[in-house]
Amino acid sequence: MKHIDDELISFETAKLARKKGFNIETTKRYLFRYKEHESKDYIAPLASNPLHCDILAPTQSLLQKWLREEHNTHIWVSCTPYLNSYSFNYNLNRKIIRDNVKYNEYEKALEYGLFKALNLIK
């Protein structure tokens, strides 16, 4: 059986999630140094040096669950088979919002939806 890994959120989404209060420990982090970033395994606690800043790098599904449980925001991706495209939808406090932006990959549509939903959090 093929091993399937859950996608990590992008660096930009991780920075926004941190700003919005995401703080669940993860096994991966983005190491932010001198305006460069890279993914690395978790090794040490958050860096105290302001030039070296670790940013939590959750999987897409963990961030999706956090948004659902902490902010009552439900995100789901729709597939349009005949167009071979995916778009995202989300329910924010019982208000359903659909975005017609199309992606060729499920994970890219979900990433876009996570980023958009984070931007709606006050």
KALINCOR-V764112 format. One record per backbone hydrogen bond with DSSP energy under -1.0 kcal/mol. CO is the residue of the C=O (numbers start at 1). NH is the residue of the N-H. If there is no record, write none. Layout:
# KALINCOR-V764112
[[CO & NH] [CO & NH]]
This chain:
# KALINCOR-V764112
[[7 & 60] [10 & 14] [11 & 15] [12 & 16] [13 & 17] [14 & 18] [15 & 19] [16 & 20] [17 & 22] [18 & 21] [27 & 42] [28 & 57] [29 & 40] [30 & 55] [31 & 38] [32 & 53] [33 & 36] [36 & 33] [38 & 31] [40 & 29] [49 & 52] [53 & 32] [55 & 30] [58 & 9] [59 & 63] [60 & 64] [61 & 65] [62 & 66] [63 & 67] [64 & 68] [65 & 69] [66 & 70] [67 & 71] [67 & 73] [72 & 93] [74 & 91] [76 & 89] [78 & 87] [80 & 83] [80 & 84] [80 & 85] [85 & 80] [86 & 103] [87 & 78] [88 & 99] [89 & 76] [90 & 97] [91 & 74] [92 & 95] [95 & 92] [97 & 90] [103 & 86] [105 & 109] [106 & 110] [107 & 111] [108 & 112] [109 & 113] [110 & 114] [111 & 115] [112 & 116] [113 & 117] [114 & 118] [115 & 119] [118 & 121]]
